[in-house]
Amino acid sequence: MIPDNIQLTSKDILEKEFKTSMRGYNQEEVDQFLDIIIKDYENYSKLIETLTIENQKLKKQLDEARKQPPQTTGATNFDILKRLSNLEKHVFGSKLYD
């Protein structure tokens, strides 16, 4: 998937031919540099594709998580108060109710 604002592909870079002139650049040096650019360009394209897929996957997971009702811990206020009361009885014993 190539975005609309990308003008060149690695193939375009590879197949580009420049006109030579009398005092032009060293063609081997230019070719070597373009080879490096092509490899980087391909690596960036793969990275963008990988990150796009991961981003879509995470968005889907987020949407699914938002659709699910919040999970409760199973303890209600009544259960908590009951446990607290039992703990007070255990720690303070009968002194609390005397």
N, CA, C and O atoms as a MOPAC input file, in Angstrom:
PM7 MOZYME 1SCF
protein

 N      0.84500 1    -1.18000 1     0.00000 1
 C      0.00000 1     0.00000 1     0.00000 1
 C      0.88800 1     1.24000 1     0.00000 1
 O      1.56900 1     1.52100 1     0.98700 1
 N      0.88100 1     1.96000 1    -1.07500 1
 C      1.69100 1     3.16400 1    -1.21400 1
 C      0.78100 1     4.37700 1    -1.07000 1
 O     -0.19300 1     4.51300 1    -1.81000 1
 N      1.09500 1     5.26400 1    -0.11500 1
 C      0.28100 1     6.47600 1     0.04300 1
 C      0.31700 1     7.33400 1    -1.21400 1
 O      1.24300 1     7.23400 1    -2.01900 1
 N     -0.68500 1     8.16800 1    -1.37200 1
 C     -0.81100 1     9.01000 1    -2.56900 1
 C      0.30200 1    10.04800 1    -2.68600 1
 O      0.65200 1    10.45200 1    -3.79500 1
 N      0.86500 1    10.48500 1    -1.55400 1
 C      1.86900 1    11.54300 1    -1.61400 1
 C      3.29100 1    11.02100 1    -1.85500 1
 O      4.23000 1    11.81700 1    -1.85400 1
 N      3.47800 1     9.72700 1    -2.06000 1
 C      4.77900 1     9.15000 1    -2.39100 1
 C      4.93000 1     9.16100 1    -3.90700 1
 O      4.09400 1     8.60800 1    -4.62200 1
 N      5.99100 1     9.78800 1    -4.39300 1
 C      6.16200 1     9.93300 1    -5.83300 1
 C      7.00200 1     8.82800 1    -6.45400 1
 O      6.82300 1     8.50700 1    -7.62900 1
 N      7.91500 1     8.24100 1    -5.69000 1
 C      8.82400 1     7.24400 1    -6.23800 1
 C      8.72000 1     5.92100 1    -5.49500 1
 O      8.49800 1     5.88000 1    -4.28500 1
 N      8.88400 1     4.86000 1    -6.23800 1
 C      9.02700 1     3.53800 1    -5.64000 1
 C     10.48200 1     3.13400 1    -5.78500 1
 O     11.24400 1     3.78100 1    -6.50300 1
 N     10.86200 1     2.07500 1    -5.10900 1
 C     12.24000 1     1.60500 1    -5.23700 1
 C     12.53200 1     1.19300 1    -6.68100 1
 O     13.66500 1     1.31700 1    -7.14700 1
 N     11.52200 1     0.70900 1    -7.37800 1
 C     11.68900 1     0.32800 1    -8.78300 1
 C     11.96000 1     1.56700 1    -9.64700 1
 O     12.78900 1     1.53000 1   -10.55700 1
 N     11.24600 1     2.67100 1    -9.34600 1
 C     11.47800 1     3.91900 1   -10.08000 1
 C     12.92100 1     4.39400 1    -9.90900 1
 O     13.55700 1     4.83300 1   -10.86700 1
 N     13.42100 1     4.30300 1    -8.69500 1
 C     14.80000 1     4.72400 1    -8.42100 1
 C     15.78500 1     3.82800 1    -9.16900 1
 O     16.74900 1     4.30400 1    -9.76800 1
 N     15.52300 1     2.53300 1    -9.12300 1
 C     16.41200 1     1.57400 1    -9.78300 1
 C     16.47000 1     1.79600 1   -11.29300 1
 O     17.54000 1     1.70100 1   -11.89300 1
 N     15.35200 1     2.08500 1   -11.89200 1
 C     15.28400 1     2.19200 1   -13.35300 1
 C     15.58300 1     3.59200 1   -13.88100 1
 O     15.60200 1     3.79300 1   -15.09600 1
 N     15.81600 1     4.55400 1   -13.00700 1
 C     16.09300 1     5.92400 1   -13.43800 1
 C     17.44900 1     5.98900 1   -14.14100 1
 O     18.44900 1     5.48500 1   -13.62900 1
 N     17.47000 1     6.60500 1   -15.30000 1
 C     18.71200 1     6.78700 1   -16.05900 1
 C     18.95600 1     8.27900 1   -16.20400 1
 O     18.04800 1     9.04200 1   -16.53700 1
 N     20.18100 1     8.68100 1   -15.95300 1
 C     20.55800 1    10.08600 1   -16.07000 1
 C     21.38000 1    10.28500 1   -17.33200 1
 O     22.13200 1     9.40100 1   -17.74500 1
 N     21.23500 1    11.41400 1   -17.91700 1
 C     22.04200 1    11.75800 1   -19.08200 1
 C     23.46200 1    12.06900 1   -18.60300 1
 O     23.65800 1    12.62600 1   -17.52300 1
 N     24.42300 1    11.70900 1   -19.40600 1
 C     25.81200 1    12.00200 1   -19.04900 1
 C     26.26800 1    13.25600 1   -19.76900 1
 O     25.81400 1    13.57800 1   -20.86700 1
 N     27.16600 1    13.93700 1   -19.12100 1
 C     27.74100 1    15.12500 1   -19.73500 1
 C     29.25700 1    15.03700 1   -19.62200 1
 O     29.79300 1    14.11500 1   -19.00700 1
 N     29.91600 1    15.96900 1   -20.20100 1
 C     31.36400 1    15.94600 1   -20.24900 1
 C     31.97700 1    15.94700 1   -18.85200 1
 O     32.92400 1    15.20500 1   -18.59100 1
 N     31.46100 1    16.74900 1   -17.97900 1
 C     32.00200 1    16.83300 1   -16.61800 1
 C     30.97700 1    16.29500 1   -15.60300 1
 O     30.76000 1    16.91400 1   -14.56100 1
 N     30.37600 1    15.19800 1   -15.88900 1
 C     29.35000 1    14.62200 1   -15.02400 1
 C     29.94500 1    13.91200 1   -13.82500 1
 O     31.16300 1    13.86100 1   -13.65100 1
 N     29.06600 1    13.36700 1   -13.00100 1
 C     29.47200 1    12.62900 1   -11.80900 1
 C     29.98800 1    11.24700 1   -12.19600 1
 O     29.70500 1    10.74500 1   -13.28300 1
 N     30.74200 1    10.64800 1   -11.29300 1
 C     31.22500 1     9.28000 1   -11.48500 1
 C     30.01400 1     8.35000 1   -11.44700 1
 O     29.34800 1     8.23900 1   -10.41700 1
 N     29.73300 1     7.69400 1   -12.54200 1
 C     28.52000 1     6.89200 1   -12.66200 1
 C     28.49400 1     5.74200 1   -11.65700 1
 O     27.43300 1     5.43500 1   -11.11300 1
 N     29.63500 1     5.09700 1   -11.39800 1
 C     29.67400 1     3.99300 1   -10.42500 1
 C     29.32700 1     4.48500 1    -9.02700 1
 O     28.60000 1     3.82300 1    -8.28500 1
 N     29.85300 1     5.64600 1    -8.68000 1
 C     29.58600 1     6.21600 1    -7.35600 1
 C     28.10100 1     6.55000 1    -7.20400 1
 O     27.50800 1     6.28700 1    -6.15700 1
 N     27.51400 1     7.11700 1    -8.22500 1
 C     26.08400 1     7.44300 1    -8.20500 1
 C     25.26100 1     6.16500 1    -8.09500 1
 O     24.31100 1     6.10500 1    -7.31500 1
 N     25.62100 1     5.13900 1    -8.87500 1
 C     24.89900 1     3.86600 1    -8.83600 1
 C     24.97800 1     3.22400 1    -7.45000 1
 O     23.98100 1     2.70500 1    -6.94800 1
 N     26.15200 1     3.25900 1    -6.83700 1
 C     26.29900 1     2.68300 1    -5.49300 1
 C     25.42500 1     3.42700 1    -4.48500 1
 O     24.77500 1     2.81300 1    -3.63900 1
 N     25.41800 1     4.73800 1    -4.58500 1
 C     24.59800 1     5.53500 1    -3.67200 1
 C     23.11300 1     5.26100 1    -3.89100 1
 O     22.35500 1     5.13600 1    -2.92800 1
 N     22.69800 1     5.16800 1    -5.14500 1
 C     21.29200 1     4.86800 1    -5.43600 1
 C     20.90700 1     3.47900 1    -4.94000 1
 O     19.77000 1     3.27000 1    -4.51700 1
 N     21.84100 1     2.52400 1    -4.98700 1
 C     21.56700 1     1.18400 1    -4.45100 1
 C     21.27100 1     1.24800 1    -2.95200 1
 O     20.37400 1     0.56400 1    -2.46100 1
 N     22.02700 1     2.07100 1    -2.23600 1
 C     21.78400 1     2.24500 1    -0.79500 1
 C     20.41700 1     2.87600 1    -0.56000 1
 O     19.67200 1     2.46200 1     0.32900 1
 N     20.09800 1     3.88200 1    -1.36700 1
 C     18.79500 1     4.55400 1    -1.23900 1
 C     17.66200 1     3.56900 1    -1.50000 1
 O     16.65400 1     3.57500 1    -0.79400 1
 N     17.82600 1     2.72300 1    -2.51400 1
 C     16.79300 1     1.73500 1    -2.84600 1
 C     16.56800 1     0.78200 1    -1.68000 1
 O     15.42400 1     0.49400 1    -1.32900 1
 N     17.64300 1     0.29200 1    -1.07800 1
 C     17.51300 1    -0.63400 1     0.05700 1
 C     16.80900 1     0.04100 1     1.22900 1
 O     15.91700 1    -0.54100 1     1.84700 1
 N     17.22000 1     1.28100 1     1.53000 1
 C     16.56000 1     2.00900 1     2.61900 1
 C     15.08400 1     2.23900 1     2.30700 1
 O     14.22800 1     2.08400 1     3.17800 1
 N     14.79700 1     2.60200 1     1.08500 1
 C     13.42900 1     2.87300 1     0.66500 1
 C     12.56200 1     1.62100 1     0.83700 1
 O     11.43400 1     1.70100 1     1.32500 1
 N     13.09800 1     0.47000 1     0.43200 1
 C     12.37100 1    -0.79500 1     0.59200 1
 C     12.16600 1    -1.11700 1     2.06900 1
 O     11.09000 1    -1.56900 1     2.46100 1
 N     13.20000 1    -0.88700 1     2.89700 1
 C     13.07600 1    -1.14400 1     4.33600 1
 C     12.02100 1    -0.23400 1     4.96400 1
 O     11.22500 1    -0.68000 1     5.79000 1
 N     12.01600 1     1.04200 1     4.57000 1
 C     11.00200 1     1.95700 1     5.09500 1
 C      9.59700 1     1.54400 1     4.65100 1
 O      8.64500 1     1.63300 1     5.42600 1
 N      9.47700 1     1.10200 1     3.42900 1
 C      8.16600 1     0.65800 1     2.94000 1
 C      7.66900 1    -0.54700 1     3.73300 1
 O      6.49300 1    -0.61400 1     4.09300 1
 N      8.56000 1    -1.49400 1     4.00500 1
 C      8.18700 1    -2.67100 1     4.79900 1
 C      7.80400 1    -2.26400 1     6.21600 1
 O      6.83300 1    -2.77400 1     6.77400 1
 N      8.57100 1    -1.34600 1     6.79400 1
 C      8.28000 1    -0.87900 1     8.14200 1
 C      6.93000 1    -0.18200 1     8.20300 1
 O      6.15000 1    -0.41700 1     9.12600 1
 N      6.65100 1     0.66500 1     7.23400 1
 C      5.36600 1     1.35900 1     7.19000 1
 C      4.22200 1     0.35700 1     7.06200 1
 O      3.19600 1     0.49200 1     7.72800 1
 N      4.39700 1    -0.63200 1     6.21600 1
 C      3.35300 1    -1.65000 1     6.04400 1
 C      3.12800 1    -2.42500 1     7.33500 1
 O      1.98700 1    -2.66300 1     7.73200 1
 N      4.21900 1    -2.82000 1     7.98900 1
 C      4.12200 1    -3.55900 1     9.25200 1
 C      3.42600 1    -2.72100 1    10.32000 1
 O      2.54700 1    -3.21600 1    11.02500 1
 N      3.81500 1    -1.46300 1    10.43900 1
 C      3.21800 1    -0.59000 1    11.44900 1
 C      1.75300 1    -0.27600 1    11.14100 1
 O      0.94300 1    -0.12900 1    12.05600 1
 N      1.41800 1    -0.17300 1     9.86500 1
 C      0.02700 1     0.06100 1     9.47600 1
 C     -0.84300 1    -1.12600 1     9.87900 1
 O     -1.93600 1    -0.95200 1    10.41900 1
 N     -0.35000 1    -2.33000 1     9.61400 1
 C     -1.09500 1    -3.54300 1     9.99100 1
 C     -1.24400 1    -3.61900 1    11.50800 1
 O     -2.32600 1    -3.92100 1    12.01200 1
 N     -0.15700 1    -3.34600 1    12.23700 1
 C     -0.21100 1    -3.37800 1    13.70000 1
 C     -1.17200 1    -2.31800 1    14.23100 1
 O     -1.92100 1    -2.57600 1    15.17300 1
 N     -1.15300 1    -1.13600 1    13.63600 1
 C     -2.04800 1    -0.06400 1    14.04900 1
 C     -3.51100 1    -0.45500 1    13.84400 1
 O     -4.34400 1    -0.21900 1    14.71900 1
 N     -3.82300 1    -1.04900 1    12.69900 1
 C     -5.18900 1    -1.49800 1    12.42900 1
 C     -5.62000 1    -2.56500 1    13.43500 1
 O     -6.75100 1    -2.55700 1    13.92100 1
 N     -4.70200 1    -3.48000 1    13.73800 1
 C     -4.99000 1    -4.54800 1    14.69000 1
 C     -5.27000 1    -3.97400 1    16.08600 1
 O     -6.20400 1    -4.40500 1    16.76100 1
 N     -4.46700 1    -3.01400 1    16.50700 1
 C     -4.65900 1    -2.40400 1    17.83000 1
 C     -5.95100 1    -1.58500 1    17.88700 1
 O     -6.63400 1    -1.57500 1    18.91100 1
 N     -6.28600 1    -0.90300 1    16.79400 1
 C     -7.54500 1    -0.15900 1    16.76000 1
 C     -8.73300 1    -1.10900 1    16.87700 1
 O     -9.71500 1    -0.80500 1    17.55500 1
 N     -8.63800 1    -2.25700 1    16.21500 1
 C     -9.70600 1    -3.24700 1    16.28600 1
 C     -9.84500 1    -3.78100 1    17.71300 1
 O    -10.95800 1    -3.93800 1    18.21600 1
 N     -8.71200 1    -4.05900 1    18.36000 1
 C     -8.74400 1    -4.53900 1    19.74600 1
 C     -9.35000 1    -3.48500 1    20.67100 1
 O    -10.12100 1    -3.81400 1    21.57200 1
 N     -9.00200 1    -2.22900 1    20.44900 1
 C     -9.54400 1    -1.14300 1    21.26700 1
 C    -11.05100 1    -1.02300 1    21.07800 1
 O    -11.78700 1    -0.85700 1    22.05100 1
 N    -11.51200 1    -1.10400 1    19.84300 1
 C    -12.95100 1    -1.03900 1    19.57300 1
 C    -13.68800 1    -2.18900 1    20.25700 1
 O    -14.76200 1    -1.99000 1    20.82600 1
 N    -13.11300 1    -3.38900 1    20.20200 1
 C    -13.73200 1    -4.54700 1    20.85500 1
 C    -13.75400 1    -4.37600 1    22.37100 1
 O    -14.73500 1    -4.73400 1    23.02400 1
 N    -12.68200 1    -3.83200 1    22.93000 1
 C    -12.61800 1    -3.62500 1    24.37800 1
 C    -13.63900 1    -2.57100 1    24.82000 1
 O    -14.22500 1    -2.68400 1    25.89700 1
 N    -13.84500 1    -1.56400 1    23.99700 1
 C    -14.82300 1    -0.52500 1    24.33800 1
 C    -16.25700 1    -1.04300 1    24.29400 1
 O    -17.12500 1    -0.53700 1    25.00500 1
 N    -16.50400 1    -2.04700 1    23.46200 1
 C    -17.84900 1    -2.60400 1    23.34200 1
 C    -18.21200 1    -3.48400 1    24.52800 1
 O    -19.39500 1    -3.65600 1    24.82400 1
 N    -17.22200 1    -4.04300 1    25.21300 1
 C    -17.48600 1    -4.94200 1    26.32900 1
 C    -17.80200 1    -4.13700 1    27.58900 1
 O    -17.22200 1    -3.07500 1    27.81700 1
 N    -18.72800 1    -4.65000 1    28.40600 1
 C    -19.04400 1    -3.94100 1    29.65700 1
 C    -17.86100 1    -4.03300 1    30.61800 1
 O    -17.08400 1    -4.98600 1    30.56400 1
 N    -17.72800 1    -3.04800 1    31.49100 1
 C    -16.61500 1    -3.09300 1    32.44600 1
 C    -16.74600 1    -4.30100 1    33.36800 1
 O    -17.84600 1    -4.65900 1    33.78800 1
 N    -15.62000 1    -4.91900 1    33.67300 1
 C    -15.63100 1    -6.10700 1    34.52000 1
 C    -15.56400 1    -5.69400 1    35.98900 1
 O    -14.80200 1    -4.80700 1    36.37500 1
 N    -16.37500 1    -6.35700 1    36.78300 1
 C    -16.36500 1    -6.07700 1    38.22400 1
 C    -15.47800 1    -7.08800 1    38.91800 1
 O    -15.21100 1    -8.17000 1    38.39500 1
 N    -15.02600 1    -6.71700 1    40.10500 1
 C    -14.13900 1    -7.60200 1    40.85200 1
 C    -14.91600 1    -8.69300 1    41.56900 1
 O    -14.31600 1    -9.64200 1    42.07300 1
 N    -16.22400 1    -8.58200 1    41.62600 1
 C    -17.03900 1    -9.59700 1    42.27700 1
 C    -17.36000 1    -9.23700 1    43.72400 1
 O    -18.24400 1    -9.84700 1    44.32500 1
 N    -16.67300 1    -8.27600 1    44.28400 1
 C    -16.91700 1    -7.87000 1    45.66600 1
 C    -17.83400 1    -6.65900 1    45.67100 1
 O    -17.54700 1    -5.63800 1    45.04500 1
 N    -18.94400 1    -6.79000 1    46.38800 1
 C    -19.85800 1    -5.66700 1    46.51800 1
 C    -19.54700 1    -4.93400 1    47.80800 1
 O    -18.74400 1    -5.39800 1    48.61800 1
 N    -20.17600 1    -3.80400 1    47.99600 1
 C    -19.96700 1    -3.05100 1    49.24200 1
 C    -20.38600 1    -3.88100 1    50.44900 1
 O    -19.74500 1    -3.82900 1    51.49900 1
 N    -21.45400 1    -4.64000 1    50.29700 1
 C    -21.91500 1    -5.47700 1    51.40500 1
 C    -20.86000 1    -6.51000 1    51.77800 1
 O    -20.60000 1    -6.73700 1    52.96000 1
 N    -20.25100 1    -7.13500 1    50.77500 1
 C    -19.20000 1    -8.12700 1    51.03600 1
 C    -18.00700 1    -7.49400 1    51.74400 1
 O    -17.42700 1    -8.08600 1    52.65400 1
 N    -17.65200 1    -6.30000 1    51.32300 1
 C    -16.50900 1    -5.61000 1    51.93300 1
 C    -16.81100 1    -5.26600 1    53.39400 1
 O    -15.96100 1    -5.45000 1    54.26600 1
 N    -18.02500 1    -4.76600 1    53.66000 1
 C    -18.40600 1    -4.43100 1    55.03300 1
 C    -18.44500 1    -5.67800 1    55.92500 1
 O    -18.04300 1    -5.64200 1    57.08800 1
 N    -18.92800 1    -6.75300 1    55.36200 1
 C    -18.98400 1    -8.01000 1    56.11900 1
 C    -17.57600 1    -8.49400 1    56.47300 1
 O    -17.33400 1    -8.92200 1    57.60200 1
 N    -16.65900 1    -8.43000 1    55.52800 1
 C    -15.27600 1    -8.83800 1    55.78000 1
 C    -14.63100 1    -7.92600 1    56.81900 1
 O    -13.92100 1    -8.39300 1    57.71000 1
 N    -14.88000 1    -6.62900 1    56.70000 1
 C    -14.33000 1    -5.67200 1    57.65700 1
 C    -14.85700 1    -5.95300 1    59.05900 1
 O    -14.10000 1    -5.89200 1    60.02800 1
 N    -16.12600 1    -6.25500 1    59.17500 1
 C    -16.72500 1    -6.57600 1    60.47100 1
 C    -16.09100 1    -7.83200 1    61.06300 1
 O    -15.76600 1    -7.86400 1    62.25000 1
 N    -15.91900 1    -8.85000 1    60.25400 1
 C    -15.27900 1   -10.08100 1    60.74000 1
 C    -13.83500 1    -9.83700 1    61.16400 1
 O    -13.37100 1   -10.41500 1    62.14800 1
 N    -13.12900 1    -8.99200 1    60.43500 1
 C    -11.74800 1    -8.67200 1    60.78000 1
 C    -11.69100 1    -7.91300 1    62.10300 1
 O    -10.82600 1    -8.18900 1    62.93400 1
 N    -12.60000 1    -6.96200 1    62.30700 1
 C    -12.64900 1    -6.22200 1    63.57300 1
 C    -12.93100 1    -7.16400 1    64.73400 1
 O    -12.31400 1    -7.04100 1    65.79300 1
 N    -13.84800 1    -8.09700 1    64.55200 1
 C    -14.15200 1    -9.06300 1    65.60700 1
 C    -12.92400 1    -9.89600 1    65.93900 1
 O    -12.63600 1   -10.16400 1    67.10500 1
 N    -12.20100 1   -10.30200 1    64.89600 1
 C    -11.01700 1   -11.13000 1    65.10800 1
 C     -9.90500 1   -10.34600 1    65.81800 1
 O     -9.25100 1   -10.87600 1    66.71700 1
 N     -9.69100 1    -9.09900 1    65.42200 1
 C     -8.59800 1    -8.31000 1    65.99800 1
 C     -8.95400 1    -7.82500 1    67.39200 1
 O     -8.14800 1    -7.95900 1    68.31300 1
 N    -10.14100 1    -7.26700 1    67.56600 1
 C    -10.50500 1    -6.66600 1    68.83900 1
 C    -11.25900 1    -7.62600 1    69.74500 1
 O    -11.36200 1    -7.38600 1    70.94800 1
 N    -11.77000 1    -8.67500 1    69.20600 1
 C    -12.49800 1    -9.66800 1    69.99500 1
 C    -13.75400 1    -9.09000 1    70.59200 1
 O    -14.42800 1    -8.25400 1    69.99000 1
 N    -14.05600 1    -9.55100 1    71.78600 1
 C    -15.30600 1    -9.13700 1    72.42800 1
 C    -15.20700 1    -7.73700 1    73.01000 1
 O    -16.23200 1    -7.17500 1    73.39800 1
 N    -14.00300 1    -7.14100 1    73.08800 1
 C    -13.85300 1    -5.79400 1    73.65600 1
 C    -14.64800 1    -4.77900 1    72.83900 1
 O    -15.12200 1    -3.77800 1    73.37700 1
 N    -14.78900 1    -5.02900 1    71.58800 1
 C    -15.47600 1    -4.10100 1    70.71100 1
 C    -16.96400 1    -4.01700 1    71.03900 1
 O    -17.58300 1    -2.96100 1    70.90900 1
 N    -17.52400 1    -5.14100 1    71.46300 1
 C    -18.98200 1    -5.18600 1    71.68800 1
 C    -19.35800 1    -5.14900 1    73.16900 1
 O    -20.52500 1    -5.33900 1    73.50900 1
 N    -18.40300 1    -4.91100 1    74.04100 1
 C    -18.70700 1    -4.83800 1    75.47400 1
 C    -19.19600 1    -3.47900 1    75.88000 1
 O    -19.49500 1    -3.25600 1    77.05300 1

